[in-house]
Every structure is written in structure tokens, then in C-alpha cells.
């Protein structure tokens, strides 16, 4: 009896080792030798071998004519293969930079001779650093820092700075910085070969404004508000743990008050609804992504 029992066990193990590969027949009549990893109401997820490379994908059930588990006697997928979905990259750090454009309208109160100068100040450059830890293959939490810079020099201006009828002569220039820091939620959709990915981020945090300039005399403006930043982009793998990313971003925020410092004296200026400083902008960037 014991020998028969042991023989039966070995027979079962032998049979199970033979039938390790599944079959999917599509509605077009194509046969796929694969390993079905998950079955949902609308989709079938599976792993298959093509050109000596293991890939993972899915099919809508409406595109599947029939499927059979343990159909083939020999598996093409190594027994020690681990799905990237179960062994996903948990850390993502990106450094980006590029062109930025502030989309705020120029106030009608700005004199015509200064409007071109103000338009130039709306364009600038930026850089950003993101660090995320992924809870699963698709969702991560992290932190974002970004900084916008714009610098212009108008040259010599003639202006009645004290509003006393006497024309003052001096320089006009601006060196503007808008910074953001805050937590982010990251979304990540890898391609079928896991080398590329579509990604998006959304972050909310502190948006800071500083303009160190001169209008006849040195003037510094500072302020901060709640800001919102969103990214969407696509990354292309160029090495095992390194990708190049192309990103479109937006930043939203409005300043309702600023601190103005002139000749060492600082006062707070409350801005009404018509004169609030719009810090919104669009960024176009290229960067490197480290992921592991």
C-alpha cells in the first residue's frame, strides 16, 4: 500500500510537471503558447515568450475565442521566472529642466513702453527634482521641488518715482524666482516590455515668489501661497536603471499679498482680486530618471 501511495504521488507530480503551459486562441484564430497569470471579468493577463524575451500583456475576453490551462506538455517560461509586477521598481528619482512660460495676463495699468519688457519676463527656465517610493507597480508617494527663473534688464528709465513732479533717472531690472516644494502622488504605466513608461504626478505644497529688482532704487518683493503642480510625460529606457523623460507640467497659484522692501524698510501690500499676482505657468522639460 505504501509503495502504491508513493508511486501515485510521483505520478501526480510528473503529470503536473508536464502540463505547465496554457493556450489562448484569439477570435482571429491565432494560437498563443503562454502562461495565464490572472483572469478578470473583462481581461485575461498572461506571460509569453517572443524572440527569446519574456513579455507580459493582456487581452480583452471579447478578443479571445477560447483558452485552456495546462494545455502544452512543456513550458516555455522558466520555472524561476518572477513577474516584474511582483518585483517592480520601488524608487524613482528624476531631474528635469527646460523652458517655462507664465500665462498670466499683463495688467492694463502697465505703461505701454514697459509692456514688451514684461512679456519677456513671462518666459524663463526651470529645473525640478522628484523623488518617489512606489507602493505597487502603478502608484507612488514622494516629494517634488521645482524652481522657475526669469531675469531681464530694461536699461535706463526716466520715472517720477516719488510722484513729486521731479523725474528720476536710473536702471530697471528684475531677477525673479518662483519655487515650489510639496508632497506628490505619482502614477506609472509601464509599456509591455517594461523599458518605457507613461507617467503623471500631482503635488500640492508651498509656492514661493521672490523678485530682486531695481526701479531707480533697489526693490525686493516676496510672497508665498498654496500651489498645485501637475506633470504628465513619457520616459524611454536608455540603460538598466536609467531613462530619459519628456514632460509637460503646469503650476497654479495666486498671491494675495506681498512683502515689499525698499531702502531696508519692509511693508506688506494686500492685493485685491484684480491685482493678485498669478504665478501660473507651463513647463516643457527633458530630464533623466533613475529607477530601481
C-alpha positions as CSV (number, residue, x, y, z in Angstrom):
1,X,0.0,0.0,0.0
2,X,2.8,2.4,0.9
3,X,4.6,1.7,-2.4
4,X,1.4,2.4,-4.3
5,X,0.8,5.6,-2.4
6,X,4.3,6.9,-3.1
7,X,4.0,5.8,-6.8
8,X,0.8,7.8,-7.1
9,X,2.4,10.9,-5.6
10,X,5.2,10.7,-8.1
11,X,2.8,10.1,-10.9
12,X,0.8,13.2,-9.9
13,X,4.0,15.4,-9.7
14,X,5.1,14.0,-13.0
15,X,1.9,14.8,-14.7
16,X,1.8,18.3,-13.2
17,X,5.3,19.0,-14.4
18,X,4.2,18.1,-17.9
19,X,1.3,20.5,-18.2
20,X,2.8,23.8,-17.3
21,X,1.8,25.9,-20.3
22,X,-1.5,27.4,-21.3
23,X,-3.2,28.0,-24.6
24,X,-5.1,31.1,-25.8
25,X,-6.9,31.1,-29.1
26,X,-7.9,34.5,-30.3
27,X,-11.1,35.4,-32.1
28,X,-8.9,35.8,-35.3
29,X,-7.7,32.2,-34.9
30,X,-4.2,32.9,-33.6
31,X,-2.8,30.4,-31.0
32,X,-0.7,31.7,-28.2
33,X,1.5,29.4,-26.1
34,X,1.6,31.3,-22.8
35,X,1.1,31.2,-19.0
36,X,-2.1,32.8,-17.8
37,X,-1.4,34.8,-14.7
38,X,-4.7,36.4,-13.9
39,X,-8.3,36.3,-15.1
40,X,-10.7,39.1,-14.7
41,X,-14.3,39.7,-15.9
42,X,-13.1,41.6,-19.0
43,X,-9.4,40.7,-19.4
44,X,-7.0,37.8,-19.4
45,X,-3.4,38.5,-18.3
46,X,-0.7,36.3,-19.5
47,X,3.1,35.8,-19.9
48,X,4.6,34.6,-23.2
49,X,7.9,34.2,-24.9
50,X,8.7,36.0,-28.1
51,X,12.2,36.4,-29.8
52,X,13.8,34.8,-26.7
53,X,12.3,37.6,-24.5
54,X,9.6,37.0,-21.8
55,X,6.8,39.6,-22.0
56,X,3.6,40.2,-20.1
57,X,0.4,41.6,-21.6
58,X,-3.4,41.2,-21.6
59,X,-6.3,40.6,-23.9
60,X,-9.9,41.6,-23.7
61,X,-12.1,38.5,-23.3
62,X,-14.1,39.7,-26.3
63,X,-10.9,39.1,-28.4
64,X,-10.5,35.5,-27.0
65,X,-12.3,32.6,-28.7
66,X,-11.2,30.0,-26.1
67,X,-8.4,29.3,-23.6
68,X,-7.1,26.2,-21.9
69,X,-4.9,25.9,-18.9
70,X,-2.1,23.2,-18.8
71,X,-2.6,22.6,-22.5
72,X,1.0,22.1,-23.5
73,X,3.3,19.4,-22.2
74,X,6.3,21.7,-21.9
75,X,6.5,25.2,-20.5
76,X,8.5,27.9,-22.4
77,X,8.6,30.1,-19.3
78,X,11.4,29.2,-16.9
79,X,10.2,27.9,-13.5
80,X,12.2,30.5,-11.7
81,X,10.8,33.4,-13.6
82,X,9.3,36.2,-11.5
83,X,6.8,38.6,-12.8
84,X,8.0,42.3,-12.8
85,X,4.6,43.1,-11.4
86,X,5.6,41.3,-8.3
87,X,9.2,42.6,-8.4
88,X,8.6,46.2,-9.5
89,X,11.0,49.1,-9.2
90,X,10.2,50.9,-6.0
91,X,12.4,54.0,-6.2
92,X,12.1,56.7,-8.9
93,X,14.3,59.9,-8.8
94,X,14.1,62.4,-11.7
95,X,16.0,65.6,-12.5
96,X,14.4,67.8,-15.2
97,X,14.9,71.1,-16.8
98,X,13.7,73.2,-19.7
99,X,11.6,76.2,-20.9
100,X,8.8,77.8,-19.0
101,X,6.1,80.3,-19.8
102,X,3.9,82.2,-17.3
103,X,0.4,82.5,-18.7
104,X,-0.8,85.5,-16.5
105,X,-2.1,88.5,-18.4
106,X,-0.2,91.8,-18.2
107,X,-2.1,94.4,-16.3
108,X,-3.7,97.2,-18.3
109,X,-2.1,99.6,-15.8
110,X,1.4,98.8,-17.1
111,X,2.6,101.7,-19.3
112,X,2.9,100.8,-23.0
113,X,6.7,101.4,-23.0
114,X,7.2,98.6,-20.4
115,X,4.8,96.0,-21.9
116,X,7.4,94.3,-24.1
117,X,9.7,94.1,-21.1
118,X,7.0,92.5,-19.0
119,X,6.3,90.0,-21.8
120,X,10.0,88.9,-21.8
121,X,9.8,88.3,-18.0
122,X,7.0,85.8,-18.6
123,X,9.4,83.4,-20.3
124,X,12.2,81.7,-18.4
125,X,13.8,78.4,-17.5
126,X,13.2,75.9,-14.7
127,X,14.5,72.8,-13.1
128,X,12.8,70.2,-10.9
129,X,13.7,67.2,-8.7
130,X,11.2,64.5,-7.9
131,X,11.7,61.5,-5.6
132,X,9.0,58.8,-5.3
133,X,8.6,55.5,-3.5
134,X,6.1,53.1,-5.2
135,X,3.6,51.2,-3.1
136,X,2.9,49.0,-6.1
137,X,3.8,49.0,-9.8
138,X,1.4,51.9,-10.5
139,X,1.1,54.2,-7.5
140,X,3.8,56.0,-5.6
141,X,4.3,58.7,-3.0
142,X,7.1,61.3,-2.9
143,X,8.2,64.9,-2.8
144,X,8.8,67.5,-5.5
145,X,10.9,70.6,-5.7
146,X,10.8,73.0,-8.7
147,X,12.2,76.4,-9.4
148,X,11.4,78.9,-12.2
149,X,13.8,81.7,-13.0
150,X,13.5,84.8,-15.2
151,X,15.9,87.7,-15.5
152,X,15.7,90.8,-17.6
153,X,17.4,94.2,-17.8
154,X,15.5,97.1,-19.3
155,X,18.3,99.6,-19.0
156,X,17.9,103.3,-18.2
157,X,14.5,104.6,-17.3
158,X,13.1,108.1,-16.6
159,X,10.4,107.9,-13.9
160,X,8.8,110.1,-11.3
161,X,9.5,107.6,-8.6
162,X,8.4,109.9,-5.6
163,X,5.4,111.3,-7.6
164,X,6.6,114.9,-6.8
165,X,7.0,116.1,-10.4
166,X,10.7,115.5,-10.4
167,X,11.9,113.0,-13.0
168,X,14.4,110.4,-11.6
169,X,16.8,108.6,-13.9
170,X,18.1,105.1,-13.1
171,X,18.1,101.4,-14.0
172,X,15.3,99.0,-14.2
173,X,15.8,95.2,-14.0
174,X,14.3,92.1,-12.4
175,X,15.6,88.8,-11.2
176,X,12.6,86.6,-10.5
177,X,12.4,83.2,-8.8
178,X,9.3,81.1,-8.2
179,X,9.9,77.9,-6.1
180,X,7.6,75.0,-5.1
181,X,8.0,72.2,-2.6
182,X,5.5,69.7,-1.5
183,X,4.4,66.0,-1.4
184,X,3.3,64.3,-4.6
185,X,1.3,61.3,-5.7
186,X,2.8,59.5,-8.7
187,X,1.1,57.3,-11.3
188,X,3.2,55.0,-13.6
189,X,2.0,52.9,-16.5
190,X,4.9,50.7,-18.0
191,X,5.0,49.6,-21.5
192,X,4.7,45.9,-22.5
193,X,8.4,45.4,-22.5
194,X,8.8,47.4,-19.2
195,X,11.5,49.6,-20.7
196,X,9.4,52.7,-21.3
197,X,6.5,54.2,-19.3
198,X,3.8,56.8,-19.3
199,X,3.8,58.7,-16.0
200,X,2.0,61.5,-14.2
201,X,2.4,63.4,-10.9
202,X,0.3,65.7,-8.9
203,X,1.6,67.7,-6.0
204,X,0.3,70.3,-3.6
205,X,2.5,72.5,-1.4
206,X,4.2,75.8,-0.8
207,X,4.7,78.1,-3.7
208,X,7.1,81.0,-3.1
209,X,7.8,84.2,-5.1
210,X,10.8,86.5,-4.9
211,X,11.7,89.3,-7.2
212,X,15.0,91.1,-6.6
213,X,15.0,94.1,-8.9
214,X,15.7,97.8,-9.4
215,X,13.3,100.6,-10.3
216,X,15.5,103.6,-9.9
217,X,16.2,102.2,-6.4
218,X,16.5,98.6,-5.3
219,X,13.2,96.9,-4.6
220,X,12.6,93.3,-3.3
221,X,9.2,91.7,-3.5
222,X,8.4,88.4,-1.6
223,X,5.3,86.3,-1.1
224,X,4.0,82.7,-0.7
225,X,0.8,80.8,-1.3
226,X,-0.6,77.4,-1.7
227,X,0.4,75.9,-5.1
228,X,-0.6,73.0,-7.3
229,X,1.7,71.2,-9.7
230,X,0.9,68.5,-12.3
231,X,3.1,66.6,-14.6
232,X,2.5,64.2,-17.5
233,X,5.2,62.6,-19.6
234,X,6.9,59.6,-21.2
235,X,10.1,58.1,-20.3
236,X,12.4,55.9,-22.5
237,X,14.8,53.4,-21.1
238,X,18.5,54.0,-22.1
239,X,20.1,51.7,-19.6
240,X,19.2,49.2,-16.9
241,X,18.2,51.7,-14.3
242,X,18.2,54.9,-16.3
243,X,15.7,56.6,-18.6
244,X,15.3,59.9,-20.4
245,X,12.0,61.6,-19.8
246,X,10.0,64.2,-21.7
247,X,7.5,66.1,-19.5
248,X,4.7,68.7,-19.8
249,X,3.9,70.4,-16.5
250,X,1.7,73.1,-15.1
251,X,1.9,75.2,-11.9
252,X,-1.1,77.0,-10.4
253,X,-1.1,79.6,-7.6
254,X,-2.2,83.2,-6.8
255,X,-0.6,85.7,-4.5
256,X,-3.0,87.8,-2.4
257,X,-0.3,89.8,-0.6
258,X,3.5,90.6,-1.0
259,X,6.2,92.0,1.2
260,X,8.0,94.9,-0.3
261,X,11.4,96.0,0.9
262,X,12.7,99.4,-0.2
263,X,15.8,101.0,1.4
264,X,15.7,98.5,4.2
265,X,12.1,99.2,5.0
266,X,9.6,96.4,4.6
267,X,5.8,96.7,4.4
268,X,3.0,94.3,3.4
269,X,0.9,95.1,0.4
270,X,-2.6,93.5,0.2
271,X,-3.6,92.7,-3.4
272,X,-7.2,93.0,-4.4
273,X,-8.9,90.5,-6.7
274,X,-8.0,92.5,-9.8
275,X,-4.3,92.8,-8.9
276,X,-3.4,89.5,-7.5
277,X,-0.1,88.1,-8.8
278,X,-0.8,85.0,-10.9
279,X,2.1,82.5,-10.6
280,X,0.7,80.0,-13.0
281,X,3.0,78.7,-15.7
282,X,3.6,75.8,-18.2
283,X,6.9,73.9,-18.3
284,X,8.4,71.9,-21.1
285,X,11.3,69.8,-19.9
286,X,13.7,67.0,-20.6
287,X,15.3,65.0,-17.9
288,X,17.0,61.9,-16.6
289,X,15.2,59.3,-14.4
290,X,16.9,56.9,-12.0
291,X,14.7,53.9,-11.1
292,X,15.4,50.8,-9.0
